[in-house]
Amino acid sequence: MRNNLPVSVNRQVIAIAIKKVCFTYIPINFKLMIHSEPQMNKNKSNIILIGMPGSGKSTVGVILAKMLAKRYLDSDILLQNIEKRTLQDIVDLDGHMALREVEQRALLGIQCRNHIVATGGSAAYSEPAMMHLRRDGIIVFLHADLSVLKQRIHNYETRGLAKRPEQSFQELFEERLVLYEKYADITVKSSKLTQDQVCDAIIAQLPINLTSPSF
């Protein structure tokens, strides 16, 4: 049936209908919800470290595991044990995209609780892997400045990085930064902090259940 009501009346009817729906179904803190960061699931048990090579994931991961009485897993070591060859061997023989593929498989195979997981710098290229790790983990981005990373990394061409052959370190940094920021639940700017201070900064932002030992 054709609606013969004037346009102004139609608009009033629609506005009233929307208003009723909003008051009925939208929670009081709706505005707060859409402007704030998603709340971290307090039932998660793992802490997932992401970031560039040289950002301190492996070292911080070991210290953090000791401080929180959790187990420690380095995904690069896991990957090499699975493949029975180094990261650089994979890049040299099969190319950087092959490294990303085997890394994704290794990450998707991780099934653990109460672990600190230090990922490889290229882990963030795989959305399936990041979503898998996020199911039971809080993702922490160790954000070191480019200048600091350059001082720490002296074996850029032989470190076993999943990068294009002609890609500079700065280009790699800029490309990955977007991905790290996309997946991070917590970001710690680590350039001017000691490793212990980085751990303290992480712990200060964790849900309370992740700061208590669980065995």
C-alpha positions as CSV (number, residue, x, y, z in Angstrom):
1,M,0.0,0.0,0.0
2,R,1.4,3.4,-1.0
3,N,2.3,5.7,1.9
4,N,0.5,9.1,1.3
5,L,1.9,10.8,4.4
6,P,3.8,14.1,3.9
7,V,7.6,13.7,3.9
8,S,7.9,15.7,7.1
9,V,5.5,13.3,8.9
10,N,7.4,10.3,7.5
11,R,10.7,11.7,8.9
12,Q,9.1,12.2,12.3
13,V,7.7,8.6,12.4
14,I,11.1,7.2,11.5
15,A,12.9,9.4,14.1
16,I,10.5,8.2,16.8
17,A,10.9,4.6,15.8
18,I,14.7,4.9,15.9
19,K,14.6,6.6,19.2
20,K,12.4,3.8,20.7
21,V,14.8,1.1,19.4
22,C,17.8,2.9,20.8
23,F,16.3,3.4,24.2
24,T,15.2,-0.3,24.2
25,Y,18.3,-2.1,23.0
26,I,21.4,0.1,23.2
27,P,23.2,0.0,26.6
28,I,23.7,3.1,28.6
29,N,27.4,3.2,28.0
30,F,27.1,2.8,24.2
31,K,29.1,5.9,23.5
32,L,31.9,4.8,25.8
33,M,32.0,1.4,24.1
34,I,32.4,2.8,20.6
35,H,35.1,5.3,21.5
36,S,37.2,3.0,23.8
37,E,39.5,0.2,22.9
38,P,38.0,-3.3,22.9
39,Q,38.2,-4.8,26.4
40,M,40.7,-7.6,26.8
41,N,39.3,-11.0,27.6
42,K,40.1,-11.7,31.3
43,N,40.0,-15.4,30.7
44,K,43.0,-15.5,28.3
45,S,46.1,-17.1,29.7
46,N,48.9,-16.4,27.2
47,I,50.9,-13.2,26.5
48,I,51.9,-12.9,22.8
49,L,54.9,-10.6,22.0
50,I,55.1,-9.1,18.5
51,G,57.4,-6.5,17.0
52,M,60.4,-5.9,14.8
53,P,63.6,-7.9,14.9
54,G,65.7,-6.2,17.6
55,S,62.7,-5.0,19.6
56,G,63.6,-7.4,22.4
57,K,60.9,-10.0,22.2
58,S,63.0,-13.1,22.9
59,T,64.9,-11.5,25.9
60,V,61.8,-9.8,27.3
61,G,59.9,-13.0,26.9
62,V,62.3,-15.0,29.1
63,I,62.3,-12.3,31.8
64,L,58.6,-12.0,31.7
65,A,58.1,-15.7,32.0
66,K,60.3,-15.7,35.1
67,M,58.5,-12.7,36.6
68,L,55.0,-14.2,36.0
69,A,55.9,-17.9,36.6
70,K,54.8,-18.8,33.1
71,R,56.3,-21.1,30.4
72,Y,58.2,-19.6,27.5
73,L,57.9,-20.4,23.8
74,D,59.9,-18.8,21.0
75,S,58.1,-19.4,17.7
76,D,61.2,-18.9,15.5
77,I,62.9,-21.8,17.4
78,L,59.8,-23.9,17.1
79,L,59.7,-23.2,13.4
80,Q,63.3,-24.2,12.9
81,N,62.8,-27.4,14.9
82,I,59.8,-28.3,12.7
83,E,61.6,-27.6,9.5
84,K,65.0,-28.9,10.7
85,R,66.8,-25.9,9.1
86,T,67.4,-22.3,9.9
87,L,65.2,-19.3,8.9
88,Q,68.0,-18.1,6.5
89,D,68.2,-21.5,4.9
90,I,64.5,-21.4,4.1
91,V,64.8,-17.9,2.6
92,D,67.9,-18.8,0.6
93,L,66.5,-22.0,-0.8
94,D,62.7,-21.3,-1.1
95,G,62.3,-17.6,-0.8
96,H,60.8,-15.2,1.7
97,M,57.2,-16.1,0.9
98,A,57.9,-19.7,1.7
99,L,59.2,-18.6,5.1
100,R,55.9,-16.8,5.8
101,E,54.0,-19.9,4.8
102,V,55.9,-22.3,7.1
103,E,55.7,-19.7,9.9
104,Q,51.9,-19.5,9.6
105,R,51.7,-23.3,9.8
106,A,53.9,-23.3,12.9
107,L,51.9,-20.5,14.6
108,L,48.5,-22.2,13.8
109,G,49.9,-25.3,15.4
110,I,50.5,-23.7,18.8
111,Q,48.1,-25.0,21.4
112,C,49.2,-23.8,24.9
113,R,48.1,-22.0,28.0
114,N,49.9,-19.9,30.5
115,H,52.8,-19.2,28.1
116,I,54.8,-16.2,27.0
117,V,55.0,-16.6,23.3
118,A,57.7,-14.6,21.5
119,T,56.8,-14.5,17.8
120,G,59.0,-13.9,14.7
121,G,58.9,-10.4,13.3
122,S,56.9,-11.6,10.3
123,A,54.1,-13.3,12.3
124,A,51.8,-10.3,11.8
125,Y,51.6,-10.9,8.0
126,S,49.3,-13.9,8.8
127,E,45.9,-12.8,9.9
128,P,44.8,-16.5,10.5
129,A,47.8,-17.0,12.8
130,M,47.2,-13.7,14.7
131,M,43.5,-14.6,15.2
132,H,44.5,-18.0,16.4
133,L,47.0,-16.6,18.9
134,R,44.5,-14.0,20.1
135,R,41.9,-16.6,21.1
136,D,43.8,-17.3,24.3
137,G,46.4,-14.5,24.3
138,I,46.8,-10.8,25.0
139,I,48.9,-9.4,22.1
140,V,51.7,-7.0,23.2
141,F,53.6,-4.9,20.7
142,L,57.1,-4.0,21.6
143,H,57.5,-0.7,19.7
144,A,61.2,0.3,19.3
145,D,62.1,3.3,17.2
146,L,63.7,2.7,13.8
147,S,66.9,4.4,14.8
148,V,67.2,2.1,17.8
149,L,66.5,-1.0,15.8
150,K,69.2,-0.1,13.3
151,Q,71.7,0.2,16.1
152,R,70.8,-3.3,17.3
153,I,70.5,-5.2,14.0
154,H,73.9,-5.8,12.3
155,N,73.0,-8.9,10.3
156,Y,70.0,-7.7,8.4
157,E,70.8,-9.6,5.2
158,T,71.6,-12.9,7.0
159,R,69.2,-12.9,9.9
160,G,66.5,-15.0,8.1
161,L,63.9,-12.3,7.6
162,A,60.8,-12.7,5.6
163,K,61.4,-9.7,3.4
164,R,61.8,-9.0,-0.3
165,P,65.4,-9.2,-1.5
166,E,65.5,-5.5,-2.4
167,Q,63.6,-4.3,0.7
168,S,65.4,-1.9,3.0
169,F,65.1,-2.0,6.7
170,Q,63.2,1.2,6.8
171,E,60.7,-0.1,4.2
172,L,60.3,-3.3,6.2
173,F,59.7,-1.3,9.4
174,E,57.1,0.9,7.8
175,E,55.3,-2.0,6.2
176,R,55.1,-4.0,9.4
177,L,54.3,-1.1,11.8
178,V,50.8,-0.9,10.4
179,L,50.3,-4.7,11.1
180,Y,51.6,-4.6,14.6
181,E,49.4,-1.6,15.5
182,K,46.4,-3.4,14.0
183,Y,46.7,-6.5,16.2
184,A,48.2,-5.1,19.4
185,D,46.1,-5.1,22.6
186,I,48.9,-3.4,24.5
187,T,51.8,-1.3,23.1
188,V,54.9,-0.6,25.0
189,K,57.4,1.9,23.6
190,S,60.6,0.2,24.5
191,S,63.4,2.4,23.0
192,K,64.3,4.2,26.2
193,L,63.5,1.4,28.6
194,T,65.6,-1.4,30.1
195,Q,64.4,-5.0,29.6
196,D,63.1,-5.1,33.2
197,Q,61.3,-1.8,32.7
198,V,59.6,-3.1,29.5
199,C,58.4,-6.1,31.6
200,D,57.1,-3.8,34.3
201,A,55.3,-1.7,31.7
202,I,53.7,-4.8,30.2
203,I,52.6,-6.2,33.6
204,A,51.1,-2.9,34.6
205,Q,48.6,-3.1,31.7
206,L,47.7,-6.8,31.9
207,P,44.4,-8.1,33.3
208,I,44.8,-9.2,36.9
209,N,44.5,-12.9,36.1
210,L,47.6,-12.8,33.9
211,T,49.7,-11.3,36.7
212,S,49.1,-14.2,39.0
213,P,51.0,-17.5,38.7
214,S,49.1,-20.3,37.1
215,F,50.3,-23.9,37.0
